[in-house]
Amino acid sequence: MSFLFYVQPPLQMFFKTLGPQLGRPTLSVAGWLTSKLLTWRNRVLEENAVKLCGISPDDTVLELGHGPGLGLEVAAQLLTGPKGKLLGIDYSEYMHQVSSKRMQELIAAGKVTLHHSDVASMPIADSSVDKVFHCNCYYFWPDLKRGTSEIHRVMKPCGLMVTTLRLESLVQIAPKNVFTGESWRPEDYMQALEATGFSNVRMEDRTDKQITFQVIFATASK
């Protein structure tokens, strides 16, 4: 028997477990490990998603799929005005709890509000958000158009949405059945954005700390 015979089943089991945990980490050993992985892997993507939003001190900013809260921390530092407010949603109750603990002081001060929510049905008022950002998120939405339609609903006219991802990594892990279907492809996401009211949808390559990644920009047309 070859070495490959022994290696393949554990790897297949690993990727089979990884997919659901990346989309919705649970309170478990696997969920804890996923949280640590997201903290390590997503830092550059989170920091750049926030930076590229061009956040102003009095903006209302929303992060989708905030995970362990790295992006929330960075964005909160920019919302220094009296009207500045930070919102976050995550489908994972575990990630909601982790980030709520991380941001507890700002939550208590009324500066940050986090929701345990699905992106397709957010408890956020119409046309109330100036900037939206997320990273490594849309691949796990069961219905891209429903998700992008809901994002468009909560955004103010001409509001900017920024998505960061590493396409090279997606191409590598997609064949491992980490994602459901082909919705991980950025062109599918961009088409969904255009179909639900966004304009100036484009993707650009960027590099930071010797890491090359992609950024999708979209403007809410209303």
N, C-alpha and C positions, 0 to 999 in steps of 0.2 A: 504494500500500500504506500502511496506517495505521501509526502509531507502535506501536500495541498489538501488531501482528504481530511486531515485533522484540523487544518486551519479554516477551511471554508465554513463549516457549520457555526463555530463561534462568531465569526465575522458577520455571517448572515443574521444570527440572533442579535448581535450588537446593533446593526443597522435597523432591524425590525423594531427594536426597543427605542432606538434613538429618535426615529421620526415622530411618534406621538409625543415624546417628552419635549422635543424642540418646539412643537406646536402648542403644547399645553403641559408644562412641567407639573408634576404632582408632588405632594408631600410624601416623599419616599427617598430611598438611597439614589435611585436613578434620577429623580427630580433634583436632588441636591447636587449631584454630579453635573447635571445639565446646567444648573444655575452657575456653577463655578466655570463651566465651559463657556457659557455666554459672557460672563464677566471678563474672561481672558480674551476670547475671540472677537468680541464686538466693540471693544473700547474705541478703536480708531474709527469704526463706522459710526458709532454713537456720537463721538465728539465732532466729527465732520458733518453729520446730519444736522446737528444743532448749529454749528458755525455757518453752514450754507443757507440756513433759513433766514439769516439776517434779522435776528430777533431784536426788537426795540424794547426799551424798559417797560412800557405800558401795554405791551401786547398780551393777548390771550393766546396761549400756546398749548397744543395738544400733542402728546406722544401716543402712538398706537403700538400696542404690544410692548409695553415699557420694560418687561422682564425684571431683572434684579434692581433696576433703577439708575444705571449709569448715566443715561441720557437725561433723565430727570434732574439729577444733581447738576449737570453742566448747564442745562437750560435755566434752572432756578437762579443761578448766579447772575444771569443777564436780565432778569425781570425785576429790576430795582425800583421801578416807578410805583406810585401808590395804586395804580390800576392794573399793574402787571399780575397775571394769574397763570398758573400752570395746571393743566389737566392731563390725566393719564388713564388709559384703559388697558386691561389685560384679561384675556379669556381664562388664564390660569389663576385659580384661587390662591395657590401657593405663591406665585410671583406677586400677586396683589398683596399678600401678607408680608413678603420680604421687602417690597418697596415701601409699603406703608410704615414699616419699622424704620427703614432708612430715612424716610422723609417726615418722620413724626413731628418734629418741631415746626416745620413749615405748614404741615397739615393743621396743627393746632392753632397756628397763627392765621389760618384762612387763606394762605398764599397758594397752597397746593390742594387739589382735589383728585383723588384716585378712585376709579370705578372698576369693579369686577364685572366686566361686560364683554359681549361679543361686538366686534366692529360693525356688524350688520344691523345692530339695534342699540345705538349709543344713547345714554340718558343725558344728552347735551342739546341745548337749545339751537334752533335754526339760526344760521348766519351769525354765529357768536364767536368764531375762532379766526384769528388772524393768520397763524402759522401752524402747520401740521408736519410732523416728522416721524419717521420710523425706519428701522433697519431689520433685515432678515425676518420679514413679517408676512408679506402678502402671500407667500407660497403656501401658507397653511389655511387660507380662507377658502371655504367650500364653494363660494360664489363670488368671483371677482367683481362682477358688475354690481351686485348687491352691496358689496363692501365699498366700492368707489362711489356709488350713488349716495351712500350714507355719509361718507367723508365730505362730498360736495354739499350735502344738506347743511352740515354744521359750520361750514366755512363762510366767512364774509366774502363779498364780491372782491375779486382780484387777490384773494388770499393765496399764499404760496404753500405748496406741499413738496417736501423733499424726502426721497427714499434712497437709502444707501445699501449696497450689496456688493458681494464679491462674486462676479459671474464665473470666474475660473473655478471657484470652490463648488458652486451650484452644478456646473457641468460634470464635475468629478463625482459628486455624491448622488445626483439624480438617478443614475442607473441602479443604485442600491435600494431603490424603492423607499427612500426616506420621505418623499413627497407623494401626494396622491395625484395621479394624472400628470399633465404637462403645464399646470398653472404656474410653475416656477419660472417659466421663460419670461424675461422682461418685456418682450414684444406683446405678449398676451395681456400683461398688466397695463402697458401703455395704451393698448387698444381699448381696454375697459375704461381707463381714465377718459379718453377722448369720447367714448360713447355715452358717458354720464355727465358731460358738461365741463370738462377741463380743457384748457387750451395751452398752447406753447409747451406741449409735452415733448420732452427730449431726454436723451441719456448721454452723459459725458463720462469720460475716463478721468480719474484723479489719482494722485499718489501722495501719501503722507507716511512718514516714518518708514519709508522703503516698502510700503504696502500699496499695491495698485488695487483700486476698487472702482465701482461704477456709481453714478448718482443720477437718479431720475427726478426731474423737475416738472411740476405741473401747476398751472394757475387756474383757480376756480372762476369760471366765467358765469356771470349771472345778470 
